[in-house]
Amino acid sequence: MYRASWNTRSRHELEAAVQCDVAHLQEVAYYHMGYPYNLDFKAQIYPELFGFLLNHLGDPVQGGQYGINVFEKELEVVEVFKQLWGGNNLDEELWGYVSSSGTENNLWAVYIAMTVLTHGHQGREPVIVCSEEGHYSLDKAAAMMRLKLIKVCSNKDGSINIDALKDILDERQDVPIILGLMSGTTVKEGHDDIEATLKLLKQTGRPRDDFYVHIDGAFSASFLPLVDAPYSINPGFWHDIDSISTSGHKYIGSPVPCGILIMKKRHNDQIAKIVEYIKSNDTTMAGSRSGLVVYFLWLRLFSLGSDGLMKLALSGIELAGEIAQAFRDAGIDVIHNQKALTLYFPEPSRELIDKYSLACERGYAHIVIMPNTLDGHSKEFIGARKFARDYLAWWAARR
C-alpha cells in the first residue's frame, strides 16, 4: 500500500530558512509601491494570540458551540463599518461579517443577490452588470454561478460610463440585474458615480427590487467616507444600495488578507439555515473563518481610530496630488482621480518595475500612496517621493 513520507528537518534548518525568507521579504517590502497594501502594521501584532485556534464557526451575531472565538470583537469591527457607511441612520437592519478577502465579499454578495432576485422573480435568472474595469472576482462569480456577465465600457478615469450603462439597461428590461459598482477600481482607482447610476435605475421605470446593487469598495470604501468625498462617489447606505464591502488588508493593514461585507439583513435572512453541529445559522460563505484576522482588524481600527485613519488618508491624497503635478510638469501622462491614492502613468524600465514591485498593464503602471510610503512615517519602508525622483530621472534620461 502506498504511504506518503517526508523527512524531518532540524530546528536549526527551519530557523535558518525562516531568517533567509525574512531578510528577503524585508527588502522587497522596503521598496514596495505597486499594490494597494498598507504594510505598516507590526505594532498591532500580539504573539500570544497565535497560541489559540480562533475559529469562527457560524453566524457572528448568533455565535456557536465552538468556544475558542472572539465573536464579540467581530461584532465591534462590523459596527465600525456600519457606522462608516451610514448604517446607523438607516431605517432597516444591517448584517455583516469578516471574510477572507475582497473576492469572497463579491462572491457572497453575488450569491445572495442571485438568491434574492431569483426568488422574487419566479425563477428568472439575473445577469451581472459591471464596468470593464470591475474586479476579476466578478468574472469568477459569474462563472461559478453560471450567470451571464455584461461589462460596460469605462471612462478614461476608470469609472463606469453612464450612457453605456443606460444602453445596457434598456436592452435588458426583461431580466433582473445584479449591478456591481466600483469604489476604487483595481488599476486607476476609478470611482463609479453611485448617485447617477441609481438615478438611472429609477428612470427605467422598473421596480427597485428588479435590481440588486452591490458596491465593491475593496480599496477606497475604507477611507472615502472619512475624507469628505463628493456625495456622488461616496460609498455607503446613504445611497439606496443593497450591500457594500471592502478589504481589511489594503488601506487599513493586516498581515493576513481579509474583508468586510455589510448588507441589508433581510437579504441574508433568505439563505440562513441552522446547522445543528455548530449550533448556529450558516450565513457566511466559509464554514471556518479566522478569528485571528478579526483580532488584527480590531487592533488596527481601535489603535488608530477614525481620526488616525482619516489623517493618514488625507496625507496620502495630498502626497499623491503633489507627485501627480510633478509628473505633469515633466510632460508625463498621469491619471490621479479625485480623493484617490493611486497614480497611473506610462510603464517605466524593467529595473524600476522590479525594484518597486510595480503592477503593469497595457504599457502603463501605477503606484499607490499607502501609509507606509509617506515620508518619515516609518524607517522600514521607502517614501513615495524617492520613487517619484527615480521615475522622473528615468523619464528624463529616456528622451
C-alpha positions in Angstrom: 0.0 0.0 0.0 1.3 3.4 -0.9 2.1 5.7 2.0 3.4 9.3 1.7 6.5 10.2 3.7 8.9 13.1 4.2 11.9 13.7 6.4 12.0 16.0 9.4 14.3 19.0 9.5 16.3 20.2 12.4 15.3 23.3 14.4 18.5 24.9 13.1 17.5 24.2 9.4 13.9 25.5 10.0 15.1 28.7 11.7 17.7 29.3 9.0 15.1 29.0 6.3 12.8 31.4 8.2 15.5 34.0 8.6 16.5 33.8 5.0 12.9 34.4 3.9 12.5 37.3 6.4 15.6 39.0 5.1 14.3 38.7 1.5 10.8 39.8 2.4 12.1 42.9 4.3 14.0 44.0 1.3 11.0 43.6 -1.1 8.6 45.3 1.4 11.0 48.2 1.8 10.6 49.3 -1.8 7.0 48.1 -2.4 4.8 50.6 -4.2 2.8 48.8 -6.8 -0.1 47.2 -4.9 -2.7 48.8 -2.5 -1.4 47.2 0.7 -0.6 49.1 3.9 2.4 47.2 5.1 2.9 49.2 8.4 1.0 47.1 10.9 3.7 45.4 13.1 2.9 47.3 16.2 -0.6 45.7 16.4 0.5 42.1 16.5 0.4 40.1 19.7 2.3 36.8 19.6 0.2 35.4 22.4 -2.8 35.2 20.1 -1.1 32.6 17.9 -1.5 30.1 20.8 -5.2 29.7 20.1 -7.2 28.3 17.2 -9.6 31.2 16.9 -12.1 29.6 14.6 -15.3 31.5 13.9 -17.9 28.8 13.1 -21.3 30.2 12.2 -23.1 33.5 12.3 -21.2 36.3 14.2 -24.4 37.5 15.8 -25.6 34.1 17.0 -22.2 32.7 17.9 -21.8 29.0 18.0 -20.8 25.9 20.1 -17.1 26.2 19.5 -15.9 28.3 22.4 -12.4 29.5 21.3 -13.6 32.5 19.4 -13.7 36.3 19.6 -17.1 36.9 18.1 -17.6 40.0 20.3 -14.6 41.5 18.5 -16.0 40.7 15.1 -19.3 42.4 16.0 -17.3 45.5 17.1 -15.5 45.5 13.7 -18.8 45.1 11.9 -20.3 48.0 13.9 -17.4 50.3 12.9 -18.1 49.6 9.2 -21.9 50.0 9.6 -21.1 53.4 11.1 -18.6 54.3 8.5 -21.1 53.6 5.7 -24.1 55.3 7.3 -25.9 52.2 8.6 -26.6 53.9 12.0 -29.0 56.3 10.2 -30.8 53.6 8.2 -34.4 52.5 9.0 -33.7 48.8 8.3 -31.3 46.4 10.0 -27.9 45.6 8.5 -25.9 42.4 8.9 -22.2 41.7 8.2 -19.2 39.6 8.8 -15.4 39.5 8.5 -14.4 37.4 5.4 -11.1 36.1 4.0 -10.8 38.7 1.1 -12.5 41.1 -1.2 -13.0 38.3 -3.6 -15.0 36.4 -1.0 -17.0 39.5 -0.4 -18.0 39.8 -4.0 -18.7 36.0 -4.4 -21.0 36.0 -1.4 -22.7 39.3 -2.4 -23.4 37.9 -5.9 -24.7 34.6 -4.4 -27.1 36.5 -2.1 -28.2 38.7 -4.9 -28.8 35.8 -7.2 -30.9 34.1 -4.5 -32.9 37.2 -3.7 -33.6 38.1 -7.3 -34.4 34.6 -8.5 -36.8 34.1 -5.5 -38.5 37.4 -6.2 -38.9 36.9 -10.0 -40.4 33.4 -10.4 -37.0 31.8 -11.1 -35.9 34.3 -13.8 -32.1 34.2 -13.8 -30.4 37.5 -13.2 -27.5 38.9 -15.1 -24.4 40.6 -13.6 -23.6 44.1 -14.9 -20.3 45.9 -14.1 -17.8 48.2 -15.8 -15.0 46.7 -17.8 -12.6 47.8 -15.1 -14.6 45.8 -12.4 -12.6 43.4 -10.3 -12.0 40.0 -11.9 -13.7 38.3 -8.9 -17.0 39.3 -10.7 -15.9 37.2 -13.7 -15.3 34.4 -11.2 -18.7 34.8 -9.6 -20.4 34.7 -13.0 -18.5 31.5 -14.0 -19.1 29.8 -10.6 -22.9 30.6 -10.6 -23.3 30.2 -14.3 -24.7 33.7 -14.7 -24.2 36.0 -17.7 -21.8 38.8 -17.1 -22.2 42.1 -19.1 -19.3 44.5 -19.0 -20.0 48.2 -19.6 -17.3 50.4 -21.1 -15.4 52.8 -18.8 -14.4 56.4 -18.9 -10.7 57.3 -19.1 -10.6 57.7 -15.3 -11.7 54.1 -14.8 -15.3 54.9 -13.8 -18.4 53.3 -15.5 -19.7 55.1 -18.5 -23.3 56.1 -17.5 -24.5 56.5 -21.1 -23.3 53.0 -22.0 -24.9 51.6 -18.8 -28.2 53.2 -19.9 -28.0 51.3 -23.2 -27.4 48.0 -21.4 -30.3 48.6 -19.0 -32.6 49.5 -22.0 -31.6 46.2 -23.7 -32.2 44.1 -20.6 -35.7 45.2 -19.5 -36.8 41.6 -19.1 -34.3 40.3 -16.6 -33.3 41.1 -13.0 -29.9 42.7 -12.7 -27.1 42.4 -10.2 -25.2 45.7 -10.5 -21.6 45.8 -9.3 -20.3 49.3 -8.8 -16.7 50.0 -8.0 -15.4 52.3 -5.3 -11.7 52.3 -6.3 -11.0 50.2 -9.4 -8.0 47.9 -9.4 -5.7 49.9 -11.7 -6.8 53.5 -11.8 -8.8 53.8 -8.5 -11.7 55.0 -10.5 -14.9 55.7 -8.6 -18.2 54.8 -10.2 -20.9 57.6 -9.9 -23.2 55.9 -7.5 -25.8 58.8 -7.5 -26.0 58.9 -11.3 -26.3 55.1 -11.5 -29.2 54.9 -9.0 -30.9 57.8 -10.8 -30.6 55.8 -14.0 -32.3 52.8 -12.3 -35.2 54.9 -11.4 -35.5 56.3 -14.9 -36.0 52.8 -16.2 -39.5 52.8 -14.6 -38.8 49.3 -13.2 -39.4 48.3 -9.6 -36.4 48.8 -7.3 -36.5 45.0 -6.4 -35.6 44.2 -10.1 -32.1 45.3 -9.1 -29.5 44.3 -6.5 -26.8 47.0 -6.1 -23.5 46.0 -4.6 -20.6 48.3 -4.1 -17.2 46.7 -4.4 -15.1 49.1 -2.3 -12.2 46.7 -1.8 -9.8 49.7 -1.6 -11.4 53.1 -1.4 -14.6 52.3 0.6 -12.5 52.0 3.7 -11.4 55.7 3.7 -13.6 57.7 1.3 -16.3 58.4 3.9 -13.6 59.8 6.2 -12.2 62.4 3.7 -15.3 64.3 2.7 -15.6 62.6 -0.7 -18.3 64.1 -3.0 -21.7 62.5 -2.4 -21.9 61.1 -5.9 -18.9 58.8 -5.3 -19.0 58.4 -1.5 -19.8 54.8 -0.8 -22.4 54.0 1.8 -26.1 53.3 2.7 -26.9 57.0 2.3 -27.4 55.7 -1.3 -30.1 53.1 -2.0 -27.8 50.1 -2.2 -28.1 46.5 -1.0 -24.6 45.7 0.1 -21.1 47.1 0.3 -17.7 45.6 1.0 -14.0 46.4 1.5 -10.7 44.7 2.1 -9.1 44.9 5.5 -5.5 44.2 4.4 -5.4 47.1 1.9 -5.8 50.6 3.3 -6.3 49.5 7.0 -3.5 47.0 7.0 -3.2 43.3 8.2 -0.6 40.5 7.9 -3.4 38.3 6.6 -5.8 39.0 3.7 -9.3 39.7 4.9 -12.5 41.6 4.0 -15.7 43.1 5.5 -19.1 42.7 3.9 -22.2 44.6 5.1 -25.7 44.0 3.6 -29.3 44.5 4.4 -30.2 41.8 6.8 -33.4 40.8 5.1 -31.3 39.6 2.1 -29.0 37.4 4.1 -32.0 36.0 6.1 -33.2 34.3 2.9 -30.2 31.9 2.9 -29.8 31.4 6.7 -30.3 27.9 7.9 -29.5 26.3 11.2 -26.6 23.8 11.4 -27.0 21.6 14.5 -23.4 20.5 14.6 -22.2 24.1 15.2 -25.4 25.4 16.9 -25.6 28.4 14.7 -27.0 29.7 11.4 -25.0 29.1 8.3 -24.9 32.7 6.9 -21.3 33.1 5.7 -19.5 31.8 2.6 -16.9 29.9 4.5 -17.7 27.5 7.3 -14.5 28.1 9.3 -13.4 31.7 9.4 -10.3 33.2 11.0 -10.8 34.8 14.4 -7.2 35.8 14.4 -7.7 38.2 11.4 -10.7 39.6 13.2 -8.3 40.4 16.1 -5.8 42.1 13.7 -8.6 44.3 12.3 -10.0 45.1 15.7 -6.5 46.2 17.0 -5.9 48.3 13.9 -9.2 50.1 14.0 -9.2 50.9 17.7 -5.5 51.8 17.9 -5.8 54.3 15.1 -9.4 55.4 15.5 -11.4 57.3 12.8 -9.2 60.4 13.2 -6.0 58.4 12.7 -7.2 56.7 9.6 -8.6 60.0 8.2 -5.2 61.8 8.8 -3.3 59.0 7.0 -5.7 59.1 4.1 -5.6 62.9 3.7 -1.8 62.9 3.9 -1.7 60.2 1.2 -4.1 62.0 -1.1 -2.1 65.2 -0.7 1.2 63.5 -1.5 -0.4 61.7 -4.5 -1.5 65.1 -5.8 1.9 66.6 -5.3 3.6 63.7 -7.2 1.0 63.9 -10.0 1.7 67.5 -10.5 5.4 66.9 -10.7 4.8 64.3 -13.3 2.5 66.6 -15.3 5.1 69.3 -15.1 7.6 66.9 -16.7 5.1 66.1 -19.6 4.1 62.7 -18.2 0.5 61.5 -18.9 -0.7 60.7 -15.4 -4.1 59.9 -14.0 -4.8 60.9 -10.4 -8.5 60.7 -9.6 -10.4 62.8 -7.1 -9.7 61.8 -3.5 -7.5 58.9 -4.7 -4.2 57.5 -3.5 -3.3 55.9 -6.9 -1.2 57.4 -9.7 -1.4 55.8 -13.2 1.4 56.5 -15.7 3.5 55.1 -18.5 5.3 51.9 -17.6 9.0 52.6 -16.7 12.1 50.4 -17.1 12.2 46.8 -16.0 14.7 47.8 -13.4 12.2 50.2 -11.7 9.3 47.8 -12.2 11.1 45.0 -10.3 12.7 47.3 -7.7 9.3 48.8 -6.6 7.1 45.8 -7.4 5.0 47.8 -9.8 1.8 46.4 -11.3 1.7 46.9 -15.0 -1.0 46.6 -17.7 -1.1 47.6 -21.3 2.0 49.8 -21.2 1.0 51.6 -18.0 1.9 51.1 -14.3 0.6 52.5 -11.1 1.8 53.3 -7.5 -0.4 53.6 -4.5 0.4 56.0 -1.8 -0.2 53.9 1.3 0.5 55.0 4.9 3.8 53.1 4.9 5.1 55.1 1.9 4.5 58.5 3.5 7.9 60.2 4.0 9.0 59.9 7.6 6.2 57.6 8.6 8.5 54.5 9.0 12.2 53.7 8.6 11.2 50.2 7.4 9.8 51.5 4.1 10.9 53.9 1.4 9.0 57.1 0.9 6.9 57.6 -2.3 8.9 60.8 -3.1 12.0 58.6 -3.6 10.1 56.6 -6.3 9.0 59.8 -7.9 12.6 61.0 -8.1 13.7 57.7 -9.6 10.9 57.8 -12.2 11.5 61.4 -13.2 15.2 60.6 -13.7 14.4 57.6 -15.8 11.8 59.7 -17.8 14.4 62.5 -18.5 17.1 60.0 -19.5 14.9 58.1 -22.0 14.2 61.2 -24.1 
